[in-house]
Amino acid sequence: MDRQDFLQLRTLPGKRIDGDVEFEVVAAKAPLLVLRPVDVKNAGGLTIRLCGHYHRKYDSVTYSFDCQEAGGPICRVDVRGTMHKQAGRTHKHDLHVDTDPSNNLPQAVARLDLVNLTPRLVWQDLCQRANLIHAGQFIDP
């Protein structure tokens, strides 16, 4: 998958998540709450899964879309997370070159518009920008 493929996928109509978006306690990951992975249905036939985590102490949230065919993550949004070079603590990673998924999406751009948003509002923004329908429930962490 290259940048053009990624951009086409982002604008592809009909992407859908039918399951709930819910963070749960996983002892091995404490103190993080882990997003129960959910599949993203899409007309492109790609195997895409939403993963992520939430840290209550820092009110930080990460949403990551992993694509099996690309070999790893293709898009990730980090809000109030770990500092990432010039992009700061709130930033977005996405695919630029075909090796990015195997390198954990090394490039990031600041997303200061998300700094003060709740995890729910970040999720709603992400769905709107990715042309993604979420037919399940969002359960606040």
C-alpha positions as CSV (number, residue, x, y, z in Angstrom):
1,M,0.0,0.0,0.0
2,D,1.4,3.4,-0.9
3,R,0.2,7.0,-0.2
4,Q,-2.2,7.0,-3.1
5,D,-3.8,3.8,-2.0
6,F,-4.1,5.2,1.5
7,L,-5.8,8.4,0.3
8,Q,-8.2,6.4,-1.8
9,L,-9.1,4.2,1.2
10,R,-9.7,7.2,3.4
11,T,-12.2,8.6,1.0
12,L,-13.8,5.3,0.1
13,P,-17.5,5.4,0.9
14,G,-19.3,2.8,2.9
15,K,-16.5,2.0,5.5
16,R,-18.3,0.8,8.6
17,I,-17.8,-0.4,12.1
18,D,-20.8,-2.3,13.5
19,G,-19.4,-3.2,16.9
20,D,-19.0,-1.1,20.0
21,V,-15.9,1.0,20.6
22,E,-15.1,0.1,24.2
23,F,-11.9,0.4,26.3
24,E,-11.3,-2.5,28.8
25,V,-8.9,-3.4,31.5
26,V,-6.2,-5.8,30.5
27,A,-3.9,-6.6,33.4
28,A,-0.8,-7.0,31.3
29,K,-1.3,-3.5,29.9
30,A,-2.2,-1.6,33.1
31,P,-2.6,1.2,33.7
32,L,-3.8,1.6,30.1
33,L,-7.3,0.7,29.1
34,V,-7.1,-1.2,25.9
35,L,-9.6,-0.7,23.1
36,R,-11.3,-4.0,22.2
37,P,-10.3,-4.4,18.5
38,V,-13.1,-4.1,16.0
39,D,-13.1,-4.7,12.3
40,V,-13.7,-2.0,9.7
41,K,-15.9,-3.2,6.9
42,N,-15.0,-1.7,3.5
43,A,-15.8,-2.1,-0.2
44,G,-12.0,-2.5,-0.9
45,G,-12.0,-5.9,0.7
46,L,-9.1,-5.0,2.9
47,T,-8.7,-6.5,6.4
48,I,-8.7,-3.4,8.6
49,R,-8.9,-3.4,12.4
50,L,-9.3,-0.5,14.9
51,C,-7.1,-0.8,18.0
52,G,-6.0,1.7,20.6
53,H,-5.7,2.6,24.2
54,Y,-6.6,5.2,26.8
55,H,-4.6,6.3,29.8
56,R,-6.8,7.8,32.6
57,K,-3.9,9.5,34.5
58,Y,-2.9,11.6,31.5
59,D,-6.3,11.6,29.7
60,S,-4.5,10.4,26.6
61,V,-6.1,8.4,23.8
62,T,-4.8,6.6,20.8
63,Y,-6.8,5.2,17.9
64,S,-4.9,3.1,15.4
65,F,-6.1,1.5,12.1
66,D,-4.1,-1.6,11.2
67,C,-4.3,-3.2,7.7
68,Q,-3.3,-6.8,7.3
69,E,-2.5,-6.4,3.6
70,A,-0.3,-3.4,4.3
71,G,1.6,-5.3,7.0
72,G,0.8,-3.0,10.0
73,P,-0.7,0.3,10.9
74,I,-1.9,2.7,8.2
75,C,-3.2,5.6,10.4
76,R,-2.9,6.5,14.1
77,V,-4.1,9.5,16.1
78,D,-2.4,10.2,19.4
79,V,-4.0,12.8,21.7
80,R,-2.1,14.0,24.8
81,G,0.2,11.0,24.4
82,T,4.0,10.6,24.2
83,M,5.9,13.5,22.7
84,H,6.7,12.9,19.0
85,K,9.5,15.2,17.7
86,Q,8.1,18.5,16.4
87,A,4.6,17.1,16.2
88,G,4.2,17.3,19.9
89,R,1.9,15.2,22.2
90,T,-1.2,15.4,20.0
91,H,-0.5,14.3,16.4
92,K,-1.5,12.0,13.6
93,H,0.5,9.4,11.8
94,D,-0.5,8.1,8.4
95,L,1.0,6.2,5.6
96,H,3.3,8.0,3.2
97,V,5.5,5.3,1.7
98,D,4.9,1.5,1.4
99,T,7.4,0.7,4.2
100,D,5.7,2.9,6.8
101,P,3.4,0.2,8.2
102,S,6.4,-2.0,9.0
103,N,8.2,1.0,10.5
104,N,5.2,1.9,12.8
105,L,4.3,5.0,10.8
106,P,7.4,7.2,11.5
107,Q,6.1,10.5,10.2
108,A,3.7,12.6,12.3
109,V,1.9,15.9,11.9
110,A,0.6,18.0,14.8
111,R,-3.2,18.0,15.4
112,L,-3.6,20.9,17.8
113,D,-7.3,21.0,17.0
114,L,-7.7,17.8,19.0
115,V,-5.8,18.8,22.1
116,N,-8.9,19.7,24.3
117,L,-11.3,17.1,22.9
118,T,-12.6,14.1,24.9
119,P,-11.9,10.6,23.6
120,R,-15.5,10.6,22.2
121,L,-15.1,13.8,20.3
122,V,-11.7,12.7,18.9
123,W,-13.5,9.5,17.8
124,Q,-16.3,11.5,16.1
125,D,-13.7,13.7,14.4
126,L,-11.8,10.7,13.1
127,C,-15.0,9.0,11.8
128,Q,-15.9,12.2,9.9
129,R,-12.5,12.7,8.4
130,A,-12.1,9.0,7.4
131,N,-15.6,8.8,5.9
132,L,-16.4,6.0,8.5
133,I,-19.8,5.1,9.7
134,H,-19.9,3.8,13.3
135,A,-23.2,1.9,13.8
136,G,-22.3,0.6,17.3
137,Q,-22.0,2.4,20.6
138,F,-19.0,4.5,21.8
139,I,-18.5,3.7,25.5
140,D,-16.6,6.4,27.3
141,P,-13.5,5.2,29.1
